[in-house]
């Protein structure tokens, strides 16, 4: 499996190959931007910073509104799970899981395919 840096170099080569960029600064800028983008996509988001229902698509089905996609969550006891957020009527959002699970989620991130 290639590292992010190896994939970034390959990406830059393919982008630059079809363009007339001769400036080495431009090439390294593209590479660093690619790496920054990958790191941003892989970062864990604190539930204090943002919750999935504000960052992702939601859908209403009957009395429930929920996030369309599941996310990976980290809990305060160091465990991981797949979860969605849902809201019954207008009674506030919750993680789909037990009450203990609801209070213990500390971070989440998108599931990348």
Secondary structure, DSSP 8 states (H G I E B T S, - for coil): ---HHHHHHHHHHHHHHTS----HHHHHHHHHHHHHHHHHHT--EETTT--HHHHS-EEEETTEEEESS-EEEEETTS-EEEE-EEEETTS-EEESS-HHHHHHEEEEEE---
